[in-house]
Amino acid sequence: MRPSRGIERESAVADHPAQVARDLAGIAQIEQPRARGRGRGPPAAHRWIGGMAPQACCGSRRASTPAQGDQTRWMRFTLDTVGKTEWPTGRLGGPIYPEGFEELATKRDQPLHPPGRDVRCIGMLTEGWDCSTVTHIIGLRPFMSQLLCEQVVGRGLRRASYDDFDEQGRLREEVAKVFGVPFEVIPFKANKQIAPPPPVKRFHVHALPNRANLEIKFPRVEGYTQAIRNRVTANWQEIPTLPLEPGRIPPEVEVKGLNVNNRGRPSLSGPGKLDRVNLEEFRSKRRLQELTFDLARTLTREYKAQPHCSISSHVLFPQLVDILERYLKEKVRVQSPAHVKDLFLAPYYGWVVERLVENIRGDVSQGETPEVPRYESTRGPGSTSEVDFWTSRDVREVNRSHLNYAVADTKRWEQSAAFFIDTHRTVKSFVKNSGLGFAIPYLHNGQMHDYMPDFIIQLNTDAQRYLILETKGYDPLKDVKKAAAERWVSAVNSDGKFGNWAFEMAEHPTEVSEILSTASS
């Protein structure tokens, strides 16, 4: 905003916000009575703010009461000291007050620092200047156009914080108060809030230089490379199960035509036949062998599309049929009224393919090359030394970590787990995976996702050993994420460049100590 068209002021009041705001509301009228004499007065619909008449603001008129006279003098002191942080000092080091200031400040019970210290002029702001800390806007000159008023008020529309959320995950309301700006077309609402909420405390999470010996490095894996030539196998201990839950995906429904009732609304209570639609006819026309062969054909195409797989289709297909028959028998959990033949339909069909693609690999015992990770080509290994961010979430100070804080995403579980880890004798160092960038890729619903475990722990052993620890309650994808983590661990250990890794999942924080003791033995 150019100073020739108007002035914006920001009030950053530290000691007496109510008093300063009331005084500034009166200051906003000083220029307007003078402008009326020049034919440039404000719109007729504008009312004086603060309940002060022009006689109380203009120096050429005597105040009608002593109280208004004191208020006018205090306004003058405020205007004369805008931008001054302290009074000039004499030879003895004491402040030199203006005539009558000390007596007036004592009478009004005000501090003795320059009263204009808390008023900052930002009149030089132009378009493109992102000032997000504006809390008060005070107009000190007449405004001749509504466009100018809109531009001035727009300075208060920028949020000061994007980290303050309510219980529903929405940003809390922020309010900028406007005084002395006679806008008419801009909608606004009265703020019933007496005082703004206290600012949210934020914490700076970063690596500590004096703990460089506790640094943890980890590989960034974006995929895997398989070189299958003759034999495949499945990791039956870690391959996730597939529940057929009719509560989530109903296999039967009841349908009926809608009728309009006497209120004009569609309703099912009118005449008409109620039909039940289910999958019985579809299931009767399908066989389990057809399902097995169809899935094996899809999986064969998936593996043949991989550039490093040289196995022929007629060798791979019968092996996949055997794996699928065992999977349908042991890993598919059917809940009535669902049926195993429902796997012909989406999304179950795709989930079977995803689970098997992620867990079928070359049989190392038969001479196949082990699966190895494919590292990110644009970034090197990750490190705790790269962590540097601010957060308003719950944090805990920790000792055996390269970072100063462990940031919690839960109300209790991760805080308890961090305590057990930080105080366990087998732990050399650890880090909470927040702002670290450690992620494990996994496939679900046809798309790649990133699974971010809770902790990386370096064990206090002679060899370089790491433990990925997850504290997990209920999660419908718990088995999928666990299988993805086991695949990551197996591939990274086969590569051997980043030490030995393991993965464990604790279903309760009290299990953490036992897991750490077992992992170090």
PyMOL commands that set and color helices and strands:
alter all, ss='L'
color gray80, all
select helices_A, chain A and resi 17-27+31-37+54-57+66-80+101-107+115-118+146-156+209-214+280-284+288-304+313-330+340-344+348-359+364-366+384-386+413-422+478-495+509-520
alter helices_A, ss='H'
color red, helices_A
select strands_A, chain A and resi 9-11+119-121+136-138+177-179+203-206+217-218+221-225+232-234+242-244+253-255+259-260+266-267+275-277+332-334+360-362+372-375+382-383+388-391+395-397+405-407+427-432+440-444+447-451+455-459+465-471+500-506
alter strands_A, ss='S'
color yellow, strands_A
deselect
rebuild
show_as cartoon
